[in-house]
Amino acid sequence: MSTLEFNQMLMSNVDFLKPFAVTLTRDTESAKDLYQETLFRALANKEKYNVGTNIKAWLYTIMRNVFINNYRRRSKQNVLFDSTPNDFLLNTNQCVTTNGAIGAINMREIHKALRDLPEIFRNPFLLYYDGFKYFEISEILGEPLGTIKSRIHFARKMLKTHLQRY
């Protein structure tokens, strides 16, 4: 099929795409963009069209795939809209002071919970917390790897019960 024949067939079968684009996007401007992108993709991939097949179905498939890809791309973006009427507050330099006393109290409670752990659990956990790998802790303490893993697991469980509010 020649380019001219394909273009004529394409142009005679595109009128149904506009309502379908509006149905997908529910917005006229987005529908226009989707329609344009669909036609661009159809023209760019005309060699993939099999002569004799339903061109409307082919165009529907292209439009649906473009819509889905755009939707997935947008859903991965973290877009935050601020619809507050007080826009002047967004760029003001406000000072925020942190409460160092609360942080210090929290750290004291965490250190106390660590000290309260039985030594058999505390040593492997502190080494793990310092960044050592399981096999390294196993070599340092001279214990089997499975024992080290279970002791660290139990230490986490004990700390979780002691520090439930965190």
C-alpha positions in Angstrom: 0.0 0.0 0.0 1.4 3.4 -1.0 1.7 6.3 1.4 -1.0 8.3 -0.5 -3.5 5.4 -0.2 -2.7 4.9 3.5 -3.2 8.6 4.2 -6.5 8.7 2.3 -7.7 5.6 4.1 -6.6 7.1 7.5 -8.2 10.4 6.9 -11.5 8.8 5.9 -11.6 6.8 9.1 -10.5 9.2 11.8 -13.8 11.0 12.6 -14.8 8.3 15.1 -11.6 8.9 17.1 -12.6 12.4 18.5 -15.6 11.2 20.5 -13.6 8.2 21.7 -10.8 10.5 22.9 -13.2 12.6 24.8 -14.7 9.5 26.4 -11.3 8.4 27.6 -10.0 11.7 28.8 -13.2 13.5 29.9 -11.5 16.7 28.9 -11.6 18.4 25.5 -8.1 19.8 25.5 -6.6 16.4 26.6 -8.8 14.7 24.0 -7.3 16.9 21.3 -3.8 16.0 22.4 -4.7 12.3 22.5 -6.2 12.5 19.0 -3.2 14.3 17.6 -0.8 11.8 19.3 -2.8 8.9 17.9 -2.6 10.2 14.3 1.1 10.9 14.7 1.7 7.3 15.9 -0.5 5.9 13.1 1.5 7.8 10.5 4.8 7.0 12.1 3.9 3.3 12.2 2.1 2.9 8.9 4.4 0.0 7.9 3.0 -2.0 10.8 -0.6 -1.8 9.5 -1.6 -5.0 7.7 -3.5 -4.3 4.5 -7.0 -5.7 4.6 -7.4 -5.5 8.4 -9.8 -3.2 10.2 -8.2 0.2 10.3 -10.7 1.5 12.9 -9.7 -1.2 15.3 -6.0 -0.5 14.7 -6.6 3.2 15.4 -8.7 2.4 18.5 -5.9 0.2 19.8 -3.3 2.9 19.2 -5.4 5.5 21.0 -6.1 3.3 23.9 -2.4 2.4 24.3 -1.3 6.0 24.1 -4.0 6.9 26.7 -2.9 4.1 29.1 0.8 4.9 28.7 0.1 8.6 29.4 -2.0 7.7 32.4 0.7 5.4 33.8 3.3 8.1 33.3 1.2 10.7 35.1 0.4 8.4 38.0 4.1 7.9 38.6 4.7 11.6 38.9 4.2 13.1 42.3 2.1 16.1 41.5 1.0 18.3 44.4 -1.6 20.9 43.8 -2.2 23.6 46.3 -5.6 25.0 45.9 -5.6 27.2 49.0 -6.7 30.8 48.5 -3.8 32.1 50.6 -1.1 31.7 48.0 1.0 34.5 49.6 1.9 32.2 52.4 3.7 29.7 50.2 6.9 31.8 49.8 7.2 33.5 53.1 10.3 32.7 55.1 8.9 31.3 58.3 11.2 30.1 61.1 10.6 26.6 62.4 12.4 25.7 65.6 12.8 22.1 66.5 12.2 20.8 70.0 15.5 19.4 70.9 14.2 18.2 74.3 11.7 15.8 72.8 14.4 14.4 70.5 16.8 14.0 73.4 14.1 12.2 75.5 13.3 9.9 72.6 17.0 9.0 72.1 17.4 8.4 75.9 14.4 6.0 75.8 15.9 4.2 72.7 19.3 3.9 74.4 17.6 2.6 77.6 15.7 0.0 75.6 19.0 -1.1 73.9 20.7 -1.3 77.3 17.8 -3.4 78.7 18.2 -6.0 76.0 19.9 -9.2 77.2 23.6 -9.2 76.2 23.1 -12.2 74.0 20.8 -10.2 71.8 22.3 -6.7 72.3 25.8 -7.5 70.9 24.7 -8.9 67.5 22.0 -6.2 67.1 24.4 -3.3 67.8 26.9 -4.8 65.3 24.1 -5.1 62.7 23.1 -1.5 63.5 26.7 -0.4 63.0 26.5 -1.7 59.5 28.1 -5.1 59.7 26.6 -7.9 57.5 25.2 -11.1 59.1 28.2 -13.2 58.0 30.6 -10.6 59.4 28.8 -10.6 62.8 28.9 -14.4 62.7 32.7 -14.3 62.3 33.2 -11.6 64.9 31.2 -13.4 67.6 32.1 -16.9 66.6 28.5 -18.0 66.3 26.7 -19.8 63.5 25.0 -17.5 60.9 21.5 -18.8 61.6 22.0 -18.0 65.3 23.0 -14.5 64.6 20.0 -13.9 62.3 17.6 -15.2 64.9 19.1 -13.2 67.7 18.9 -10.0 65.7 15.3 -10.8 64.8 14.4 -11.4 68.5 16.2 -8.2 69.4 14.1 -6.3 66.9 10.9 -7.8 68.3 11.9 -6.9 71.9 12.8 -3.3 70.9 9.5 -3.1 69.0 7.5 -4.0 72.1 9.5 -1.6 74.3 9.3 1.2 71.8 5.7 0.8 70.6 5.0 4.5 70.4 7.7 5.1 67.7 
